[in-house]
Amino acid sequence: MSLLEQVAAIAAERSAVSVVKIELDIGPLSGVEADLLRNAYPIAAAGTIAETAELIIHEADIVVRCTDCGAETPAVPNRLVCGACGDYRTQVVSGDAMILKSLELEA
């Protein structure tokens, strides 16, 4: 619902009459299940400016930054270790968010 609120606010800001396409990046650590979102979207969007919008979801990769060697490397959900040195002390750089990547609006 917060995604649809954000989309509606952007559409209103730009005086759009409808939303044609919504493009998202969803990381595996975001807590958002892409398939569930796809299935729930038509119900949630019913009656909104984005009711007929095409929903495109890209799955984002997990990237971690090592606090020891400073390398940024890909990781997997159950193994957030540095790909360069193997250290477990890492910070997630990407893959833990749902990001509104782009909107296509109709004026």
N, C-alpha and C positions, 0 to 999 in steps of 0.2 A: 504494500500500500504506500509506503514512503517513496518507493521508486515512481509510482504513478503520480504522487503529489509533486515530486521534483519535475517530472516530465510536464505536468500540467502548468506548473509555475514558469518553466522555460517557454512553453508554447504561448502562454498569456503574455509574457514579456516581449515576445516577438510577433504578437498579434496573429498567430497561426489559427487556422480554422480546423485543422486536424493534424494528427501525427501519422506519418506514413510508415516510418521505420524506427525501431529502438534497437541499438546495438550495445551489448554488455560484455564486459570481461568479468568472469567469475573464477576466483581462485579456489583450489581444493580445500584450503583452510578457512574459507570465508563463512562456513556454516550454512551456505545456500546450496541446495541440491538443484542443479540445472534442470533435470527432468521434472521435478516437482513444480518448479517455477513455470516451465513451459505449459504444464497441465493446468495450473492455477490461473495463469495469466488471462485467458479469455473471460473467466468468471469475474476476476478482480477488475478488469478493464471495462466490463459492460457498463454502458451509460457514461463513459468518460470520453474526453477528447482523443484518447489513444485506443478506443474500442477496436478499430479496424487495423491498427498498426501491426506490421510484421515484427516479430521479436526474434532477434538474432543473438545467440549466446556463444561467445568464444570462451574456451576454458584456458585460464591463465596458468602459466608454469610457476612453480615455487622457486624462488631464488633466496639464498641466505648469504649474509656477510659474516665472515669469520672475525671474531673479536681478537684472535691471536695473530693470524697472518694478514688479515684485511682483504682476502680474496672474496669475490662474489661468485658463487657457483650454484648450479641447479641442485635441487634436493627433492626428496619424495616425502609424503606426509608423515610416515612413521620413522623417518631417518633424516633429521634436520642437521646433518653434520657437514663440515666443510669438505668440499670435493677436492680441494688442493692439498690440505694437510691432515684431514681426518679429525680435526678437533670438534668436540661437541658444543663448544661455547660459540653459538651463532645467534644472529638476529635475522628475523624474516624481513626481506626487502620487498618481496612481492609474492602474491599467491594467497594472501589472507583477506582479500577484500572483494566486494562486488562494485565494479566501476561502470558508470554510465559513460560509454565510450563515444557514442554519437547519436544524434537524432536527425531524422529527415522530416521536415515540417512542410505542410501545404498552407500557403498564404491565402 
